[in-house]
Amino acid sequence: MTFETEPGFYVSADAWGDPTHKPVLLLHGGGQTRHSWGDTVRLLAEAGWYAIALDARGHGDSDWSPEGHYGLEYLASDLRAVAAQLDQKPALVGASMGGMTALIAEGERPENTDSICTAIVLVDIAPRAEQKGIERIFAFMSGNQKGFASLDEAAEAVAAYLPHRSNATPARPSDHNRLEKNLRLRQGANGESRYFWHWDPKMLALWRQNSGPDQAIRNEERLYAAARALTVPTLIVRGGMSDVVSDKVVAEFLDAVPHVQSVSVADAGHMVAGDSNHAFTRAVIDFLKSERANE
């Protein structure tokens, strides 16, 4: 599927399930693609939802912005545009960057306008994040800008970034098909073919610019204001081993926005859907079912 979010600008998506069922939009994290959700989209469809996984602008098969327009205001504008093109209001499931996008799109909607969604699931993201975890993400994304000679080399880089998966995942080669969907084979600096992550490098410079101490405080204040404005049911799913969203961060969030529910996925880090996919999916489906029952 494609959605036009600005004149001549398109974002890509895959969909599962019956289009007449209630939609769920899945919004991946920074540097990921719509393929990052594992079995979640299929299981959502089997449970009775119309599951749509989006590629954010600058990621995957969505258009890249020549002007480098990758701030939250642009991501949120895309999300509002996609939601408006659906026959029914969607529930939103957003991981990291996708969760912030959902917060801003719903929490900063114009006054006296309807909600754009029926519910929000924030996947290991809150208005405040642990700086150490954010820096580790930046280090991983910055460290491989010259690409990889092979899929094995890319898999080794991922394994080094996610060491907790080593004992929980089958032999690494079995993951190459999914990994390959997040990479593109093109010419390197010396003319040889190399695999590159399929996201616009302009985003990394923007994110680094927005991650300094002063800007981080402004971002936190903005996200908290958006969170306090939420009126739809909201769940935060934390990875039990996350270095981005700690127990303390979740406690602060729940104190500030009391109507938010929370659940922890014990054996997962920041990449919750990839680390413990079925436990994560069960938490999402249980929440959406309970909210549907309360309608």
Buried (B, 14 or more C-beta within 10 A) or exposed (E): EEBEBBEEBBBBBBBBBEEEBBBBBBBBBBBBBBBBBBEBBBBBBEBBBBBBBBBBBBBBBBBBBEEBBBBBEBBBBBBBBBBEEBEEBBBBBBBBBBBBBBBBBBBBBEEEEEBBBBBBBBBBBBBBBBEEBBEBBBEBBEEBEEBBEEBEEBBEBBBEBBEBBEEEBEEBEEBBEEBBBBBBEEEBEEEEEBBBBBBBBBBBEBBEEBBEEEEBEEBBEBBBBBBEBBEBBBBBBBBBBBBBBBEEBBEBBBEBBEEBBBBBBEBBBBBBBBBBBEBBBBBBBEBBEEBBEEE
